[in-house]
Amino acid sequence: MHKIRVYVDTSVFGGTQDEEFFAESNNFFKLVRVGKYMVLLSDENQRELSNSPDTVQDVWQNLPPGSVELKTLTRRQDFLPMSISPPKSL
């Protein structure tokens, strides 16, 4: 089965702990756990997650091996293939 690669913002991880986004965020991560999606995380996401509450960090740290691809996004052209809006500073 081909996994769909999805850039996931830090807020999606936080949504697993937020009443308003709980269902959608947790359902998304269930699909990640069964292999439907591959999570793409930037170095900035990793920094933000490392400073997040333990319950949010647990979501990231408990994803199955092979379900997360870490990306270093430092140049404007790094964002374009993933259709991500780069920060204005780039």
C-alpha positions in Angstrom: 0.0 0.0 0.0 1.3 3.4 -0.9 1.4 5.9 2.0 0.2 9.4 1.4 2.9 11.8 2.6 1.3 14.7 4.7 3.0 17.7 6.2 1.6 18.0 9.7 1.7 21.3 11.5 2.4 21.2 15.3 -1.2 22.3 15.9 -2.5 19.0 14.6 -0.6 17.2 17.4 -1.9 19.8 19.9 -5.4 19.2 18.5 -5.4 15.7 20.0 -5.7 17.4 23.4 -8.1 20.2 22.4 -11.9 19.6 22.8 -12.6 21.5 19.5 -10.2 19.4 17.3 -10.0 16.2 19.4 -12.0 13.9 17.1 -10.4 15.0 13.8 -6.8 15.1 15.1 -7.1 11.7 16.8 -8.8 10.1 13.8 -5.9 11.4 11.6 -3.3 9.8 13.8 -5.3 6.5 13.8 -4.9 6.5 10.1 -1.2 7.2 10.4 -0.9 4.2 12.8 -2.6 1.9 10.3 -0.3 3.0 7.5 -2.5 5.2 5.4 -0.4 8.3 5.9 3.3 9.2 6.4 3.8 12.2 8.6 6.3 14.8 7.3 7.9 16.8 10.1 10.2 19.8 9.7 13.0 20.7 12.0 10.9 23.6 13.2 8.0 21.1 14.0 10.5 19.0 16.0 11.7 22.1 18.0 8.1 23.1 18.7 7.1 19.6 19.7 10.0 19.3 22.1 8.7 22.4 23.9 5.1 21.2 24.0 3.3 19.5 26.9 4.1 15.9 27.6 0.7 14.7 26.3 1.4 16.3 23.0 4.9 15.0 22.8 3.6 11.5 23.5 1.5 11.6 20.3 4.6 12.2 18.2 6.9 9.8 20.1 4.4 7.0 20.1 3.8 6.9 16.3 5.0 3.6 14.8 8.5 3.3 13.3 8.4 4.3 9.6 5.4 6.5 9.9 7.4 9.8 10.3 9.8 11.4 7.8 11.9 14.2 9.2 12.7 17.0 6.9 15.1 19.9 7.2 13.5 22.9 5.5 15.8 25.8 5.4 15.4 27.2 1.9 12.4 28.6 0.1 12.7 25.8 -2.6 12.5 23.1 0.1 8.9 24.2 0.8 7.6 24.3 -2.8 7.5 20.5 -3.6 5.3 20.0 -0.5 3.0 23.0 -1.3 3.9 24.6 2.0 3.8 28.4 2.4 7.3 29.3 3.6 8.0 31.8 6.4 8.4 35.3 5.1 12.0 35.4 6.3 13.1 32.9 3.7 
